[in-house]
Amino acid sequence: PIFGCDALGLVNEWNNKAHKMTGYSKEEVLGQNFVQVYITKEFRASVKRVLDDAFFGKETANFEFALFTKDNKRVEVLLNATTRRDV
């Protein structure tokens, strides 16, 4: 899946694979705080740190964490966090 967050951690990109994996549509997640709403409690601090690092140019590869699906199931995800810059 591909998702994106802005500097405040709000979802600004959500592809079809993310929708299929979680059950949440793009319209449901856009503007939501990704870490607070979709990440399991034990991973919130570490996922926030990885996303913050990516925002400041420090990439992270193969970071494992769990998130919640729409039907409240736990799904393990492997994250590669990179900075997206609009040119």
Secondary structure, 3 states (H helix, E strand, C coil): CCEEECCCCEEEEECHHHHHHHCCCHHHHCCCEHHHHHECHHHHHHHHHHHHHHHCCCCEEEEEEEEECCCCCEEEEEEEECCCCCC
